[in-house]
Amino acid sequence: MTLSILSILAALILPSAQLMAKRTKEIELRRSLRVIRNAIDDFKKTYDKGVLDKKIPEVLGKSGYPESFDMLIEAHDFGGVLPEKKKFLRRVPCDPLNEDKEITCDKSWGVRSYTDKECSDKLGGDDLYDICSMSEGTAIDGTKYKDW
């Protein structure tokens, strides 16, 4: 009798615990996407301000987005636009849905340049315009993680 009650309780708790773990990873994914995308946008705004203030020469064909994750981590002053050099990220957060722990955090994301149509595991153009999760999984709300 006691054993059957415990098994019924376990059957109710286990799916709830799995759902909670999935929800936690989704929250972390949304947070990481927001942090990286904000850093990319801040870099672009600062670059555009430098061009507008004529402290950075405008280069034909250059979008103003960072060329790599490294440019977000390294300090830049954009030709004197900023009073001191600024880092846009301390470190690149890892994709929480990436199961391969051998891959470094900057390689765990799908990337898209300004001229690319979709995210891929390799940067197609000359800049880092957007990122995405490379997970093929489906979120709790039914959307694909790679479409976030």
Secondary structure, 3 states (H helix, E strand, C coil): CHHHHHHHHHHHHHHHHHHHHHHHHHHHHHHHHHHHHHHHHHHHHHHHHHHHCCCCCCCCCCCCCCCCHHHHHCCECHHHCCCCCECCCCCCCCCCCCCCCCCCHHHCEEEECCCCCCCECCCCCCCCCEEEECCCCECCCCCEHHHC
